[in-house]
Amino acid sequence: MIGNIGETENSIKDSIELSLQLQSFSSYFHFADPYPSSQFYDDYDKYGIIVTDNLDEFNPRNVVFVSSELTKETMEKYMKIAMGGTNE
C-alpha cells in the first residue's frame, strides 16, 4: 500500500525494496483509500486530505487520499517504480 497514514517517502522506498528482495512471482501495490463509513474515512482529516469527493474515483489505482507526509506526485512516482514502470 502506498500513502497509508504515517507513511513517508522512506517507508515507501523500504516497502518497494522489500518486495524486490522477496523475489516473489509478483507484487501488487495500491493507494490507500479511506472509504466512506470506515474509521479511516471518519478520521482522515487528522492525517491528511481527501482530494476528491467523487466515489467513482475511489479505487486502488487512483490517489484519493494524500497523507500529510507526502504529495500526490510523490505517491504516483513511487507507484510507477513499485509496479516496474520507472526507476528512481
C-alpha positions in Angstrom: 0.0 0.0 0.0 1.3 3.5 -0.8 0.1 6.5 1.1 -1.2 5.0 4.3 -1.4 7.0 7.5 2.0 8.0 8.7 3.8 6.7 5.7 6.8 8.6 4.4 8.9 8.6 1.3 11.5 6.5 3.0 8.9 3.9 4.2 7.6 3.6 0.6 11.1 3.0 -0.6 11.6 0.4 2.1 8.4 -1.4 1.0 9.4 -1.5 -2.6 12.9 -2.7 -1.7 11.4 -5.5 0.5 9.1 -6.6 -2.4 12.2 -6.9 -4.6 14.2 -8.8 -2.0 11.4 -11.4 -1.6 11.8 -12.4 -5.2 8.1 -13.4 -5.4 6.4 -14.1 -8.7 4.6 -10.8 -8.5 3.9 -7.9 -6.2 0.9 -5.6 -6.2 0.8 -2.1 -4.8 -2.2 0.1 -4.4 -3.0 3.5 -2.9 -4.7 3.8 0.5 -8.3 4.7 0.1 -10.4 6.0 3.0 -13.8 4.5 2.0 -16.9 6.2 3.4 -18.2 4.6 6.7 -14.7 3.3 7.6 -12.7 4.5 10.6 -10.0 5.7 8.1 -12.6 7.9 6.4 -14.0 9.3 9.7 -10.5 10.3 10.9 -8.8 11.2 7.6 -8.6 14.9 8.4 -6.3 14.1 11.3 -3.8 12.6 8.9 -4.1 14.4 5.5 -6.7 15.3 2.9 -9.1 13.6 0.5 -8.5 15.1 -2.9 -11.9 14.1 -4.4 -15.4 13.6 -3.3 -16.3 11.5 -6.4 -16.7 8.0 -5.2 -16.2 6.7 -8.7 -12.6 7.7 -8.3 -12.1 5.6 -5.1 -10.1 2.6 -6.3 -6.6 1.2 -5.7 -5.2 2.8 -8.8 -6.2 6.5 -8.0 -4.8 8.8 -5.4 -7.8 10.0 -3.4 -6.1 10.5 0.0 -2.8 12.4 0.5 -1.1 11.9 3.8 0.4 15.0 5.5 3.8 13.3 5.0 3.5 13.0 1.2 2.3 14.7 -2.0 0.1 13.2 -4.7 3.0 13.5 -7.2 5.4 11.6 -4.9 2.8 8.8 -4.4 2.3 8.5 -8.1 6.1 8.5 -8.8 6.6 5.6 -6.4 3.6 3.7 -7.7 5.3 3.7 -11.1 8.5 2.5 -9.6 6.7 -0.2 -7.5 4.9 -1.5 -10.5 8.0 -1.6 -12.6 7.3 1.4 -14.8 10.4 3.5 -14.0 13.5 3.6 -11.9 14.3 6.3 -9.4 
